[in-house]
Amino acid sequence: MNLSLDNLYKNQSFFYKIFLFIVAVVLIIYLLPKGGKFKYEFQKGKPWQYENLYAPFDFAIFKSVESLEEEKLQTRTNHISYFSYDLFLADKVFNQYQNNFDVYFSDSIANSTRKVLKRVGLELLNEIYKDGVVAPIEGFDTTQIIYLITENEQRTITYGNLFEINELTNFLNRKLQQNNLSAFSEVYYNLFFEILEPNVTYAQEFTERTLKDALDKIALTRGNVDKGKLIIARGEVVEGDRLAMLESLQQEYQSQLWNDQNYIWIVFGYVILVALALLMLFLFLIKYRPEIYANNTKVTFIFFNVVIMIFLTTIVVKYNVAFVYVVPLCILPLILKAFFDARLGLFTHVLTVLLLGFIVPNSFEYVFLQIIAGIVTIQTISELYRRANLFISVGQITLIYIIAYFAFYIIHEGNISNLKWIMFGLFILNGLATLFVQPLIYVYEKLFGLVSDISLLELSDTNTRLLKELSDKAPGTFHHSLQVANLAEACANEIHANAMLVRVGALYHDIGKMKNSTYFTENQTTNVNPHNELEPKESATIIIQHVIEGIEMAKKAKLPDRVIDFIRTHHGTNLVYYFYKKQQEKEEEVVESDFRYPGPIPFSKETAILMMCDSVEAASKSLKNPTFTIIDGFIEKIVNKQIEDGQFLNANITFKEIESVKKVLKNKLTNIYHLRVEYPE
């Protein structure tokens, strides 16, 4: 029982990766569409490359989306609106006219004239309410045909036949002038203004219901294909009716209802393909990025981003497939390059795009565009901490999207007359969304404890609290760190290592010397050396302790682990040689481990560079009359001793790269000491 628990504990990282693998496979399969996958790939305007295709079953030919939209638009345009006529309200107005007439027309008017005025008023009211009075409604013109419903009767009239309230003044002036009664126009207006009420209303709900019924009656199909009929022959161009039949067959095939047995087989097929893709990612990490594979947090981060990109694409496809290119998929290689490297970023991007091919329509076109965009992303983006670089790179990515889409369109259509310009706008939105990578990197740094070049740039500022404290408490060490940082950065650039990372590591590698700064030569401003009062072993312990104390200070200041690695490894397992020799002078048998740094030894190019630069810069202070020959031999001796001691065995640095580092160090030290060629007298 204890043995099995021990094995479980020792292999917990491996079991975690298996768990992560299974979870990722399950999530991705859950997001993938469940249904039959049409086994033929075809494109409009391209020849049919398969065998002759016959209809496997009876199916209907579906109308194209454009055709259906055109029919719907025509139906909406030709649809007739409904208005309701209120007879009761019209009768009420006529009664009010009879009651109010004597109030507005005084008794001083002769009876014969009053009769004429009353009769004319009734005629005007009859004309006004002939088809009805309506309040002004926007969107209707006078020639538009409408249905007027009176009780159970429906009449067809034009909207212009209805009397709008705001026409009252012009109507009265015109009619009274024809009857030579213009003198009474104001009285008529006041009377009519008081009694007139709209008795025709727009039956909006009924109109919309009848429009919906009309739209629902539009047929989605335009004919049928019988089983066994030839759909397309090998070599024929996919266009016209052939294209319509192929698209209908594909739609019918993918929308069939699947029984449980078929569903299980489909899921099983997806499991195999998705598992293969993710297994390739694991194998890539094991073979080419073992340090990343060994870190569960980093592996989780990579798989998390893959699943997130598939999730976002699935959501957009379900909402509206037309917006699939708005998903900023190039964020994935950008983020992985920012935290890891370009090769891993591109490899992961390609696998993610291949998985997305199951989700999106026109998978070949989508995969081609996204892979090309991913390659451009990896090749163009550099020094992400420089804001201008990100904008330039995103501009280039957007341009590649537009050019590639344009090329695909003219291949499919053969012309640009119906080019969908809105797609270019979607690609621009994609580019704008890609700019979100900057704040996203910051969020990921906090969530996963990773470090990007942007954070390294912030840490390289000598005004940070820790470096300010170092410059105050140990100014000599601070100056030494600056010198080492400059040397290390130059060496890293020479062998294409991470220059920003090694510079930051160099700035912080000796922060542990703040605690006992006067015990280190570079901080001693007087001739008093505190080591003279100590035993060599005690002195060695203080010197060695600066590594441990530096690690503790760095963790307290929440420096990233990648920076702490430089503090931990910059002396490797070297001896504190000076005090070791002093102890040997006192006694013959010396315990070597008491004078040796605890390690570990450098395990990357960057940490190896720092060890070389730190040792060379510190030892160079002892040079009294340096010449080219002395500097050359001095650097060779220090670096070769480190190689002999096996300090670089775990670092992925080659002998050729070490020689390049030596060359840079020799040139830099020559410049520092201002050596010139000695001219003969």
C-alpha positions as CSV (number, residue, x, y, z in Angstrom):
1,M,0.0,0.0,0.0
2,N,2.8,2.4,1.0
3,L,4.7,1.5,-2.2
4,S,1.7,2.4,-4.4
5,L,1.3,5.7,-2.6
6,D,5.0,6.4,-3.1
7,N,4.7,5.7,-6.8
8,L,1.6,7.9,-7.0
9,Y,3.5,10.8,-5.3
10,K,6.6,10.4,-7.5
11,N,4.5,10.3,-10.7
12,Q,1.9,12.9,-9.7
13,S,3.1,15.3,-12.4
14,F,2.6,12.5,-15.0
15,F,-0.9,11.6,-13.7
16,Y,-1.8,15.3,-13.7
17,K,-0.9,15.6,-17.4
18,I,-3.0,12.6,-18.2
19,F,-5.9,14.2,-16.3
20,L,-5.3,17.5,-18.2
21,F,-5.2,15.6,-21.5
22,I,-8.5,13.9,-20.8
23,V,-10.2,17.1,-19.7
24,A,-9.0,18.9,-22.8
25,V,-10.2,16.2,-25.1
26,V,-13.6,16.0,-23.4
27,L,-14.1,19.8,-23.6
28,I,-13.1,20.1,-27.2
29,I,-15.3,17.2,-28.3
30,Y,-18.2,18.8,-26.3
31,L,-17.7,22.0,-28.4
32,L,-17.4,20.2,-31.7
33,P,-20.7,19.9,-33.8
34,K,-22.3,16.5,-33.4
35,G,-23.6,15.1,-36.7
36,G,-22.5,13.4,-39.9
37,K,-19.6,15.0,-41.7
38,F,-20.1,15.3,-45.5
39,K,-17.2,13.3,-46.9
40,Y,-16.8,15.5,-50.0
41,E,-15.0,18.9,-50.1
42,F,-16.1,21.2,-53.0
43,Q,-15.7,24.8,-54.0
44,K,-17.7,26.9,-56.3
45,G,-16.1,27.3,-59.7
46,K,-13.7,24.3,-59.2
47,P,-13.9,21.0,-61.0
48,W,-15.4,18.0,-59.2
49,Q,-12.4,15.8,-58.3
50,Y,-14.3,12.7,-57.1
51,E,-16.1,9.9,-58.9
52,N,-19.5,10.5,-60.4
53,L,-21.9,11.3,-57.6
54,Y,-25.5,9.9,-57.6
55,A,-28.2,10.9,-55.2
56,P,-28.1,8.4,-52.2
57,F,-31.7,9.2,-51.3
58,D,-34.5,11.5,-52.3
59,F,-33.9,15.1,-51.2
60,A,-35.2,18.6,-51.8
61,I,-33.1,21.3,-53.5
62,F,-32.8,24.1,-51.0
63,K,-32.9,27.7,-52.2
64,S,-29.8,29.8,-51.6
65,V,-29.7,32.2,-48.7
66,E,-29.5,35.1,-51.2
67,S,-32.6,33.8,-53.1
68,L,-34.6,33.4,-49.9
69,E,-33.6,36.9,-48.7
70,E,-34.7,38.4,-52.0
71,E,-38.1,36.6,-51.8
72,K,-38.5,37.8,-48.2
73,L,-37.7,41.4,-49.2
74,Q,-40.1,41.2,-52.1
75,T,-42.8,39.8,-49.8
76,R,-42.3,42.6,-47.3
77,T,-42.3,45.2,-50.1
78,N,-45.5,43.9,-51.6
79,H,-47.3,43.2,-48.4
80,I,-50.4,45.4,-47.9
81,S,-51.0,47.0,-44.5
82,Y,-54.4,46.9,-42.7
83,F,-56.3,49.8,-41.2
84,S,-59.6,49.6,-39.2
85,Y,-62.5,52.0,-39.7
86,D,-64.6,53.0,-36.6
87,L,-68.3,53.7,-37.7
88,F,-69.4,54.6,-34.2
89,L,-66.8,57.4,-34.0
90,A,-67.9,58.8,-37.3
91,D,-71.6,58.9,-36.2
92,K,-70.5,60.6,-33.0
93,V,-68.7,63.4,-35.0
94,F,-71.9,64.0,-37.1
95,N,-74.0,64.3,-33.9
96,Q,-71.6,66.8,-32.4
97,Y,-71.8,68.8,-35.6
98,Q,-75.5,69.1,-35.3
99,N,-75.3,70.1,-31.7
100,N,-72.5,72.6,-32.0
101,F,-73.4,74.3,-35.3
102,D,-75.7,76.9,-33.7
103,V,-73.0,77.8,-31.1
104,Y,-70.4,78.7,-33.8
105,F,-72.8,80.3,-36.3
106,S,-74.7,83.2,-34.6
107,D,-78.4,84.1,-34.9
108,S,-77.5,87.3,-36.7
109,I,-77.0,85.3,-39.9
110,A,-80.1,85.0,-42.1
111,N,-81.9,81.7,-41.9
112,S,-81.4,81.0,-45.6
113,T,-77.7,81.5,-45.3
114,R,-77.5,79.4,-42.1
115,K,-79.2,76.5,-43.9
116,V,-76.7,76.8,-46.7
117,L,-73.8,76.9,-44.2
118,K,-75.1,73.9,-42.4
119,R,-75.6,71.9,-45.5
120,V,-72.1,72.7,-46.8
121,G,-70.7,71.7,-43.5
122,L,-72.4,68.3,-43.7
123,E,-71.2,67.8,-47.2
124,L,-67.6,68.6,-46.0
125,L,-67.9,66.2,-43.1
126,N,-69.2,63.4,-45.5
127,E,-66.3,64.0,-47.8
128,I,-63.8,64.0,-44.8
129,Y,-65.3,60.8,-43.4
130,K,-65.9,59.0,-46.7
131,D,-62.9,56.7,-46.3
132,G,-62.0,57.9,-42.8
133,V,-59.8,60.3,-40.8
134,V,-56.4,59.2,-39.7
135,A,-53.6,60.8,-37.6
136,P,-50.4,61.3,-39.7
137,I,-48.3,58.1,-39.9
138,E,-44.7,58.0,-41.1
139,G,-43.7,55.6,-43.7
140,F,-46.8,55.6,-45.9
141,D,-47.1,57.5,-49.2
142,T,-50.3,58.6,-50.9
143,T,-50.1,56.0,-53.6
144,Q,-49.6,53.0,-51.3
145,I,-52.4,50.5,-51.4
146,I,-54.0,49.5,-48.0
147,Y,-56.8,47.4,-46.7
148,L,-59.5,49.3,-44.9
149,I,-61.6,47.0,-42.6
150,T,-65.1,48.2,-41.7
151,E,-66.9,45.7,-39.3
152,N,-66.7,42.5,-41.5
153,E,-66.1,44.3,-44.8
154,Q,-62.6,44.8,-46.3
155,R,-62.0,47.5,-48.9
156,T,-58.9,48.2,-51.0
157,I,-58.0,51.9,-51.2
158,T,-54.8,54.0,-51.4
159,Y,-53.5,55.6,-48.3
160,G,-54.0,59.0,-50.0
161,N,-57.8,58.5,-49.8
162,L,-57.7,58.8,-46.0
163,F,-58.0,62.3,-44.6
164,E,-55.1,63.3,-42.4
165,I,-56.0,65.8,-39.6
166,N,-53.1,68.1,-40.5
167,E,-54.8,68.7,-43.9
168,L,-57.8,70.4,-42.4
169,T,-56.9,74.0,-43.0
170,N,-56.0,73.6,-46.7
171,F,-59.1,71.4,-47.3
172,L,-61.5,74.0,-45.8
173,N,-59.9,76.9,-47.6
174,R,-60.1,75.1,-51.0
175,K,-63.7,73.8,-50.5
176,L,-65.1,77.0,-49.1
177,Q,-63.6,79.1,-51.8
178,Q,-65.3,76.8,-54.4
179,N,-68.6,77.6,-52.6
180,N,-67.9,81.3,-52.2
181,L,-67.9,80.9,-48.4
182,S,-64.4,81.9,-47.7
183,A,-65.6,84.5,-45.2
184,F,-66.7,81.7,-42.9
185,S,-63.5,79.6,-43.1
186,E,-62.3,80.6,-39.6
187,V,-65.6,79.6,-38.1
188,Y,-65.7,76.3,-39.9
189,Y,-62.1,75.6,-38.8
190,N,-62.9,76.3,-35.2
191,L,-66.0,74.0,-35.3
192,F,-64.3,71.2,-37.2
193,F,-61.1,71.4,-35.1
194,E,-63.2,70.8,-32.0
195,I,-65.3,67.9,-33.2
196,L,-63.0,66.0,-35.7
197,E,-61.5,62.8,-34.4
198,P,-59.5,60.1,-36.2
199,N,-61.6,57.1,-36.8
200,V,-59.1,55.1,-38.8
201,T,-56.2,53.4,-37.0
202,Y,-53.3,51.3,-38.3
203,A,-53.8,47.7,-37.4
204,Q,-50.1,47.1,-36.7
205,E,-50.4,43.8,-34.8
206,F,-52.7,42.3,-37.4
207,T,-50.5,43.5,-40.3
208,E,-47.4,42.0,-38.7
209,R,-49.2,38.7,-38.2
210,T,-50.3,38.5,-41.8
211,L,-46.8,39.4,-42.9
212,K,-45.4,36.6,-40.7
213,D,-47.8,34.2,-42.2
214,A,-46.8,35.3,-45.7
215,L,-43.1,34.9,-44.9
216,D,-43.7,31.5,-43.4
217,K,-45.4,30.3,-46.6
218,I,-42.2,31.0,-48.6
219,A,-41.0,27.7,-49.8
220,L,-37.4,26.8,-48.7
221,T,-37.0,24.4,-51.6
222,R,-37.3,24.6,-55.4
223,G,-37.6,21.1,-56.5
224,N,-36.6,17.6,-55.6
225,V,-33.8,15.1,-56.6
226,D,-34.8,11.5,-56.9
227,K,-32.6,8.7,-55.5
228,G,-30.1,7.5,-58.1
229,K,-30.1,10.7,-60.2
230,L,-26.7,11.9,-61.3
231,I,-25.8,15.0,-59.4
232,I,-22.4,15.8,-60.8
233,A,-19.9,13.9,-63.0
234,R,-16.1,13.7,-62.4
235,G,-14.4,16.8,-63.9
236,E,-17.6,18.9,-64.2
237,V,-17.3,22.4,-62.8
238,V,-19.2,23.0,-59.5
239,E,-21.6,25.8,-60.4
240,G,-25.3,26.6,-61.0
241,D,-27.7,23.8,-60.4
242,R,-24.9,21.3,-59.6
243,L,-23.7,23.6,-56.8
244,A,-27.3,24.0,-55.5
245,M,-27.8,20.2,-55.5
246,L,-24.4,19.6,-53.8
247,E,-25.1,22.1,-51.1
248,S,-28.6,20.7,-50.6
249,L,-27.3,17.2,-50.3
250,Q,-24.6,18.3,-47.8
251,Q,-27.2,20.2,-45.7
252,E,-29.6,17.3,-45.8
253,Y,-26.9,14.8,-44.9
254,Q,-25.6,16.9,-41.9
255,S,-29.1,17.6,-40.6
256,Q,-30.3,14.0,-40.4
257,L,-31.4,12.7,-37.1
258,W,-28.9,10.2,-35.8
259,N,-29.7,7.3,-33.6
260,D,-27.7,6.5,-30.5
261,Q,-25.5,4.0,-32.2
262,N,-24.4,6.5,-35.0
263,Y,-23.9,9.2,-32.4
264,I,-21.6,7.1,-30.4
265,W,-19.5,6.2,-33.5
266,I,-19.3,9.9,-34.4
267,V,-18.1,10.9,-31.0
268,F,-15.6,8.0,-31.0
269,G,-14.2,9.3,-34.3
270,Y,-13.8,12.8,-32.8
271,V,-12.1,11.3,-29.7
272,I,-9.4,9.7,-31.9
273,L,-8.8,12.8,-34.0
274,V,-8.7,15.3,-31.1
275,A,-6.6,13.0,-29.0
276,L,-4.1,12.6,-31.8
277,A,-3.8,16.3,-32.2
278,L,-3.3,17.0,-28.5
279,L,-0.9,14.0,-28.3
280,M,1.2,15.6,-31.0
281,L,1.4,18.7,-28.8
282,F,2.5,16.6,-25.8
283,L,5.1,14.8,-27.9
284,F,6.4,18.2,-29.2
285,L,6.9,19.4,-25.6
286,I,8.6,16.2,-24.5
287,K,11.0,16.2,-27.4
288,Y,11.8,19.9,-28.0
289,R,10.6,21.7,-24.9
290,P,11.3,19.3,-21.9
291,E,11.6,22.2,-19.5
292,I,8.1,23.4,-20.4
293,Y,6.7,19.8,-20.2
294,A,8.2,19.4,-16.7
295,N,6.2,22.5,-15.5
296,N,2.6,21.6,-15.0
297,T,1.5,25.3,-14.8
298,K,3.0,26.0,-18.2
299,V,1.4,22.9,-19.8
300,T,-1.9,23.9,-18.3
301,F,-1.5,27.4,-19.7
302,I,-0.9,26.1,-23.2
303,F,-3.9,23.7,-23.1
304,F,-6.1,26.4,-21.5
305,N,-5.5,28.8,-24.4
306,V,-6.2,26.1,-27.0
307,V,-9.5,25.3,-25.5
308,I,-10.4,29.0,-25.1
309,M,-9.8,29.7,-28.8
310,I,-12.0,26.7,-29.8
311,F,-14.7,27.8,-27.3
312,L,-14.7,31.4,-28.7
313,T,-14.9,30.2,-32.3
314,T,-17.8,27.8,-31.4
315,I,-19.8,30.6,-29.8
316,V,-19.3,32.9,-32.8
317,V,-20.2,30.1,-35.3
318,K,-23.4,29.3,-33.3
319,Y,-24.4,33.0,-33.1
320,N,-23.6,34.0,-36.7
321,V,-21.1,32.1,-38.9
322,A,-20.5,35.2,-40.9
323,F,-18.5,36.7,-38.0
324,V,-16.1,33.7,-37.7
325,Y,-13.1,35.8,-38.9
326,V,-13.7,38.3,-36.1
327,V,-12.3,35.8,-33.6
328,P,-8.7,37.0,-33.0
329,L,-7.0,33.6,-33.4
330,C,-3.6,35.1,-33.9
331,I,-3.6,36.1,-30.2
332,L,-2.7,32.4,-29.5
333,P,0.8,32.5,-31.2
334,L,1.4,36.0,-29.9
335,I,0.8,34.9,-26.3
336,L,2.8,31.7,-26.6
337,K,5.7,33.6,-28.3
338,A,5.6,36.2,-25.5
339,F,5.9,33.6,-22.8
340,F,7.8,30.8,-24.5
341,D,9.1,30.9,-28.1
342,A,8.1,31.3,-31.7
343,R,8.3,27.6,-32.7
344,L,6.0,26.4,-29.9
345,G,3.6,29.3,-30.7
346,L,3.3,28.3,-34.4
347,F,3.1,24.6,-33.7
348,T,0.2,25.1,-31.2
349,H,-1.5,27.5,-33.5
350,V,-1.5,25.1,-36.4
351,L,-2.9,22.3,-34.3
352,T,-5.7,24.6,-33.0
353,V,-6.6,25.7,-36.5
354,L,-6.8,22.0,-37.7
355,L,-9.2,21.3,-34.8
356,L,-11.3,24.3,-35.8
357,G,-11.6,22.9,-39.2
358,F,-14.3,20.6,-37.8
359,I,-16.4,23.6,-36.7
360,V,-16.2,26.2,-39.4
361,P,-17.7,26.1,-42.9
362,N,-15.3,26.2,-45.9
363,S,-12.7,24.6,-43.7
364,F,-10.0,24.5,-46.3
365,E,-10.2,28.3,-46.9
366,Y,-10.4,28.9,-43.1
367,V,-7.4,26.7,-42.3
368,F,-5.3,28.2,-45.1
369,L,-6.1,31.8,-44.0
370,Q,-5.4,31.2,-40.3
371,I,-2.2,29.3,-40.8
372,I,-0.8,32.0,-43.2
373,A,-1.9,34.6,-40.6
374,G,-0.2,32.6,-37.8
375,I,3.1,32.4,-39.8
376,V,3.0,36.1,-40.4
377,T,2.3,36.7,-36.7
378,I,5.4,34.7,-35.7
379,Q,7.7,36.3,-38.3
380,T,6.6,39.9,-37.8
381,I,6.2,40.3,-34.0
382,S,9.4,41.0,-32.0
383,E,10.0,42.8,-28.9
384,L,6.4,42.9,-27.8
385,Y,7.1,45.3,-25.1
386,R,7.5,48.0,-27.8
387,R,4.0,49.2,-28.5
388,A,4.7,50.3,-32.1
389,N,5.9,46.7,-32.9
390,L,2.5,45.3,-31.9
391,F,0.6,47.8,-34.0
392,I,2.8,47.2,-37.1
393,S,2.5,43.4,-36.7
394,V,-1.3,43.6,-36.3
395,G,-1.5,45.8,-39.4
396,Q,0.5,43.2,-41.4
397,I,-1.7,40.4,-40.2
398,T,-4.9,42.2,-41.2
399,L,-3.4,43.0,-44.6
400,I,-2.6,39.3,-45.1
401,Y,-6.1,38.3,-44.2
402,I,-7.6,40.8,-46.7
403,I,-5.2,39.8,-49.5
404,A,-5.8,36.0,-49.0
405,Y,-9.5,36.4,-48.7
406,F,-9.6,38.5,-51.9
407,A,-7.6,35.8,-53.7
408,F,-10.0,33.1,-52.6
409,Y,-13.0,35.2,-53.7
410,I,-11.8,35.8,-57.2
411,I,-11.0,32.1,-57.5
412,H,-14.5,31.1,-56.5
413,E,-16.4,33.9,-58.3
414,G,-14.2,34.7,-61.3
415,N,-14.9,38.4,-60.8
416,I,-15.1,41.1,-58.2
417,S,-18.5,42.6,-59.1
418,N,-20.2,41.1,-56.0
419,L,-17.3,41.4,-53.6
420,K,-18.4,41.5,-50.0
421,W,-16.7,44.6,-48.7
422,I,-18.0,43.9,-45.2
423,M,-15.6,41.0,-44.9
424,F,-12.7,43.6,-45.0
425,G,-14.4,45.3,-42.1
426,L,-14.5,42.0,-40.2
427,F,-10.8,41.5,-40.7
428,I,-10.1,45.0,-39.4
429,L,-12.2,44.2,-36.3
430,N,-10.1,41.0,-36.0
431,G,-7.0,43.2,-36.0
432,L,-8.4,45.5,-33.3
433,A,-9.4,42.6,-31.2
434,T,-5.8,41.2,-31.5
435,L,-4.5,44.4,-29.8
436,F,-6.2,43.1,-26.7
437,V,-3.2,40.8,-26.3
438,Q,-1.4,43.4,-24.2
439,P,-3.8,43.5,-21.3
440,L,-4.3,39.7,-21.7
441,I,-0.6,39.1,-21.2
442,Y,-0.8,41.0,-18.0
443,V,-3.8,39.0,-16.7
444,Y,-2.0,35.7,-17.6
445,E,1.1,36.8,-15.8
446,K,-1.0,37.2,-12.6
447,L,-3.1,34.1,-13.0
448,F,-0.3,31.7,-14.1
449,G,2.8,33.3,-12.6
450,L,4.5,33.6,-16.0
451,V,6.9,36.3,-17.1
452,S,6.8,38.1,-20.5
453,D,9.2,40.6,-22.0
454,I,6.9,43.4,-20.9
455,S,7.4,42.5,-17.2
456,L,11.1,42.1,-17.8
457,L,11.2,45.6,-19.2
458,E,9.5,46.9,-16.0
459,L,12.0,45.0,-13.8
460,S,15.0,46.3,-15.7
461,D,14.1,49.8,-14.5
462,T,16.9,50.7,-12.0
463,N,14.3,52.9,-10.1
464,T,12.5,49.8,-8.8
465,R,12.4,49.5,-5.1
466,L,14.8,46.6,-4.9
467,L,17.5,48.1,-7.2
468,K,17.2,51.5,-5.4
469,E,17.8,49.7,-2.1
470,L,20.8,47.9,-3.6
471,S,22.3,51.1,-4.9
472,D,21.9,52.7,-1.5
473,K,23.2,49.8,0.7
474,A,25.7,48.3,-1.7
475,P,26.7,50.8,-4.3
476,G,29.7,48.8,-5.4
477,T,27.6,45.7,-6.0
478,F,25.0,47.8,-7.9
479,H,27.7,49.1,-10.2
480,H,29.1,45.6,-10.7
481,S,25.5,44.4,-11.5
482,L,25.1,47.1,-14.1
483,Q,28.5,46.2,-15.7
484,V,27.5,42.5,-15.8
485,A,24.1,43.3,-17.2
486,N,25.7,45.2,-20.1
487,L,28.2,42.4,-20.8
488,A,25.5,39.7,-20.5
489,E,23.1,41.5,-22.8
490,A,25.8,41.9,-25.5
491,C,26.7,38.2,-25.2
492,A,23.0,37.1,-25.4
493,N,22.5,39.1,-28.6
494,E,25.5,37.5,-30.1
495,I,24.2,33.9,-29.7
496,H,20.5,34.8,-30.1
497,A,19.5,34.1,-26.4
498,N,16.9,36.1,-24.5
499,A,18.8,39.4,-24.0
500,M,16.1,41.1,-22.0
501,L,15.8,38.1,-19.6
502,V,19.6,37.8,-19.0
503,R,19.9,41.6,-18.4
504,V,17.2,41.5,-15.7
505,G,18.8,38.4,-14.2
506,A,22.2,40.2,-14.1
507,L,20.7,43.3,-12.4
508,Y,19.2,41.2,-9.5
509,H,21.7,38.4,-9.2
510,D,23.7,39.9,-6.3
511,I,20.9,41.5,-4.3
512,G,21.7,39.2,-1.4
513,K,24.9,41.2,-0.8
514,M,22.8,44.0,0.7
515,K,22.6,42.2,4.1
516,N,26.4,42.1,4.7
517,S,27.6,44.6,2.0
518,T,30.9,45.5,3.7
519,Y,32.1,41.8,3.5
520,F,32.3,42.1,-0.3
521,T,35.3,43.8,-1.8
522,E,33.5,46.1,-4.2
523,N,31.6,47.8,-1.3
524,Q,34.7,48.4,0.9
525,T,35.5,52.1,0.9
526,T,38.3,51.9,3.5
527,N,41.3,49.7,4.0
528,V,39.6,47.9,6.8
529,N,38.6,44.3,5.7
530,P,36.2,42.6,8.2
531,H,37.3,39.2,6.9
532,N,40.7,39.8,8.6
533,E,38.9,39.2,11.9
534,L,37.2,36.0,10.8
535,E,38.3,32.4,10.1
536,P,38.3,31.5,6.4
537,K,35.5,29.1,6.9
538,E,33.3,31.8,8.5
539,S,34.2,34.2,5.7
540,A,33.3,31.6,3.1
541,T,29.9,31.0,4.8
542,I,29.1,34.7,4.6
543,I,30.1,34.9,1.0
544,I,28.1,31.8,0.1
545,Q,25.1,33.0,2.1
546,H,24.5,35.9,-0.2
547,V,22.9,33.5,-2.7
548,I,20.4,32.1,-0.1
549,E,19.6,35.6,1.1
550,G,19.2,36.9,-2.4
551,I,16.7,34.2,-3.1
552,E,14.7,35.0,0.0
553,M,14.7,38.8,-0.8
554,A,13.6,38.1,-4.3
555,K,10.7,35.9,-3.2
556,K,9.7,38.5,-0.6
557,A,9.7,41.1,-3.4
558,K,7.7,38.7,-5.6
559,L,10.2,38.5,-8.4
560,P,9.4,35.9,-11.1
561,D,10.9,32.5,-10.8
562,R,12.8,33.0,-14.1
563,V,14.6,35.9,-12.5
564,I,15.2,34.1,-9.2
565,D,16.9,31.3,-11.3
566,F,19.8,33.7,-12.1
567,I,20.3,34.4,-8.3
568,R,20.2,30.6,-7.6
569,T,22.7,29.6,-10.4
570,H,25.1,32.4,-11.0
571,H,27.8,30.7,-8.9
572,G,26.7,27.2,-9.7
573,T,28.7,24.8,-7.5
574,N,32.0,26.7,-7.7
575,L,34.4,27.0,-4.8
576,V,35.0,30.2,-2.8
577,Y,38.5,29.7,-4.0
578,Y,40.3,32.5,-2.1
579,F,39.1,31.4,1.4
580,Y,39.5,27.7,0.4
581,K,43.2,28.3,-0.3
582,K,43.6,30.3,3.0
583,Q,42.0,27.4,4.9
584,Q,44.4,25.0,3.2
585,E,47.3,27.1,4.5
586,K,46.1,26.5,8.1
587,E,45.2,22.8,7.9
588,E,45.9,20.0,5.5
589,E,42.5,18.4,5.4
590,V,39.7,20.8,4.4
591,V,36.1,19.8,3.9
592,E,35.5,21.1,0.4
593,S,31.7,21.3,0.7
594,D,32.1,24.0,3.3
595,F,33.6,26.3,0.7
596,R,31.4,25.3,-2.3
597,Y,28.2,27.1,-3.4
598,P,25.1,24.9,-3.1
599,G,24.1,25.3,-6.7
600,P,22.3,24.4,-8.9
601,I,24.5,24.8,-11.9
602,P,23.1,26.8,-14.9
603,F,20.4,25.1,-16.9
604,S,19.9,27.5,-19.8
605,K,21.9,29.6,-22.2
606,E,20.9,32.8,-20.2
607,T,22.0,31.5,-16.8
608,A,25.3,30.2,-18.3
609,I,26.0,33.6,-19.9
610,L,25.5,35.3,-16.5
611,M,27.9,32.9,-14.8
612,M,30.6,33.7,-17.3
613,C,30.0,37.4,-17.4
614,D,29.8,37.7,-13.6
615,S,33.1,35.8,-13.0
616,V,34.9,37.7,-15.7
617,E,33.7,41.2,-14.6
618,A,34.5,40.5,-10.9
619,A,37.9,39.1,-11.6
620,S,38.8,41.8,-14.1
621,K,39.0,44.3,-11.2
622,S,42.3,42.6,-10.2
623,L,44.0,43.3,-13.6
624,K,46.7,46.0,-13.0
625,N,48.2,46.6,-16.4
626,P,45.9,44.8,-18.9
627,T,47.0,44.2,-22.4
628,F,45.3,42.4,-25.3
629,T,47.3,39.2,-24.4
630,I,46.5,39.4,-20.7
631,I,42.8,39.9,-21.3
632,D,42.6,37.1,-23.8
633,G,44.4,34.6,-21.5
634,F,42.5,35.9,-18.5
635,I,39.0,35.2,-20.0
636,E,40.1,31.9,-21.5
637,K,41.3,30.7,-18.1
638,I,38.1,31.7,-16.2
639,V,35.7,30.2,-18.7
640,N,37.7,27.1,-19.4
641,K,37.8,26.4,-15.6
642,Q,34.1,26.6,-15.5
643,I,33.8,24.2,-18.3
644,E,36.2,21.8,-16.6
645,D,34.2,21.9,-13.4
646,G,31.1,20.9,-15.4
647,Q,29.2,24.1,-14.7
648,F,27.5,24.1,-18.2
649,L,26.5,20.4,-18.4
650,N,22.8,21.2,-17.9
651,A,22.8,24.3,-20.0
652,N,21.7,24.0,-23.7
653,I,24.7,26.1,-24.8
654,T,27.2,24.8,-27.4
655,F,31.0,25.1,-27.4
656,K,30.6,27.3,-30.5
657,E,28.3,29.6,-28.5
658,I,30.7,29.7,-25.6
659,E,33.5,30.8,-28.0
660,S,31.2,33.6,-29.2
661,V,30.6,34.7,-25.6
662,K,34.4,34.7,-25.0
663,K,34.9,36.8,-28.1
664,V,32.3,39.4,-27.0
665,L,33.8,39.5,-23.5
666,K,37.3,40.1,-24.8
667,N,36.1,43.0,-27.1
668,K,34.1,44.6,-24.2
669,L,36.9,44.4,-21.7
670,T,39.3,45.8,-24.3
671,N,36.9,48.8,-24.7
672,I,36.4,49.2,-21.0
673,Y,40.2,49.4,-20.3
674,H,40.6,51.7,-23.4
675,L,43.5,49.6,-24.8
676,R,45.2,50.9,-28.0
677,V,47.7,49.4,-30.3
678,E,51.3,50.3,-29.1
679,Y,53.0,52.3,-31.8
680,P,56.8,52.0,-32.1
681,E,58.9,55.0,-31.0
